[in-house]
Amino acid sequence: MKRISIKAAAIAPIVAVGLSGCIAPDEVTSANGNDSVSAWSDMTTTSPTRAAAPPTPADFVVGVVITEQKCFGSAGCNYRYTINPQYISSKPLPERTTVVYTVTGGEQDQVGNFTIDADGTATFDRETRISGEENANLQATVTQVIPGR
């Protein structure tokens, strides 16, 4: 079995989130030295940053590319296909994620998977075979996303 690695297309940019700290309020002296004012009035507060939610099936689109088609009249056709995975979310990807998908449109549905790294590199089987009627409309639907595997 051959494996291929490609860069999955990132449709939306990945946004980095910075952290900012807070300073405890102290009483400070005003410029003229007479009045005492609270430092609270000069501070901007931010809520703590939470870890990004893991990707979901809606964050991926998997295209099916037919690479070969051999038809045998009323017996139907044999197809070879590969997939074209795309990550379409702005959420950062975990270090490694496994994406499970189902290909429909052939005689029997097929389940496949690919892994994608944090940098968007997808690894999957290069080509797969499926049987179906002539001019079958093969489509892939992401059914499960497993972060960390």
N, C-alpha and C positions, 0 to 999 in steps of 0.2 A: 504494500500500500504506500503510495507516494503522498507526501504532505507538502503543502505550499504555504508560505507566509507572505501576506500582503499588508499594506497599510489600509485599514478600513477608512472610508471617507468620513470625516468629521464635518457635519453640516453646520453645527453651531460651535463657537469657540468655547474652550474650557476656561472658566473664570477662576482665578486664584483669589482667595479671601484672606485678608490680613487680620491680625489680631491687634487690638489696642488695649492698653491698660488703664486703670483708674487711679486717681490720686486721692488719698483721704483728705477731707476738708479740714483746713486749719484756719484759725483766725489770723488775718493779715492786717497790716497797718496801711492805711491809704497813703497816697503820695504826700499829703501835707502833714502826716504823722499824728493827726488828731483823732481820726475816726477809725473804728475797727470794722472791717467788712468781711463777709464770709467768702471763701474761695469757691463755694458751690455755684455762685452766680456766673463764674467764668468758665466752668467746666462743661464739656459736652460728654454725655454718657452714651455708650453703645451696649447693646445686649450681647451676651457671650455668643461666640460662633459655635454652632453645632456641626457635627460631622455630616458631610453630605450624605443624602439618602442613596442607597445602592441602586444601580440601574434596574429597570423593569423591562418587560417585553415591549412596551410602547416606545422605549428608547432605541430600538433597533429596527431596521428594515433589511430584509434579505431578498435580493433579487435572484432569479433562476435564469441561467444562461445555457441554452441548449447548444452543445458543441457537436453533436452528431445525431442523425435521425436515419434509421433504416426501417422501411415499411414493407410489409408482407401481405398486401391486399386486405382481405377481410380478417386476417389474423391480427391486424394491428401493427404497431411500430415498437421498436426498441430505441430508446433515447439514451444518450450520454449527456450529462449536464454538470455544471459547476455552479457555485453560488457567488453572489456579490454582496457581502455583508456591509452595512453602513450603520455607524453609530450617529444618531441624530439628536442627541441631548447635549445640553451645556454642562451637565453634572460631570465631575471628574470620574474617570474610570478607576476601579480598584486595581491593585497590582496585577491581578489575573482574574478573569471572569470566563465562565463557560456559558455559552448560549445554546439552548436546545430549540430546534425548529422542526416543523413538519412540512413536507412537500406534498401537495395535493395535485390532482389533475391526471394522474396515471391510474392504472388498474388498481393499485393498492397504495395507500398513503405510506410515505417513508419518513422516518425520524432520523435526523442528523444533528450534529453539533459542531461548534467551532469554539476556539478560545481566543480571547482578545486581551492584550496586555494594556497597561496604563497608558502607553504611548500610542495606542490605536492599531498595533500590529495584530492582525487576525491570522490564525493558523487553522487549516482545515484540509480534509481530503480534497485532492485536486478535481477528480471527476467521479461521478456516481452514475449508475444505470437504473433505468426505470422503464417499464412497459406501459403502453397506453394506446388509445386510438389515434388515428392520423390527425395531425394538427392539434395535439393535446395542449392545453393551457396549463403549464406547470407553474405553481405558485408556492412560495414558502411563507409560513406564518411562525413567528417566534412564540413558543409556548412556555418557556421557562428561562430564567436567568439565575445563575448560581455564582455569586461573588466569592472570590478567594479560592476557586478551583480551576 
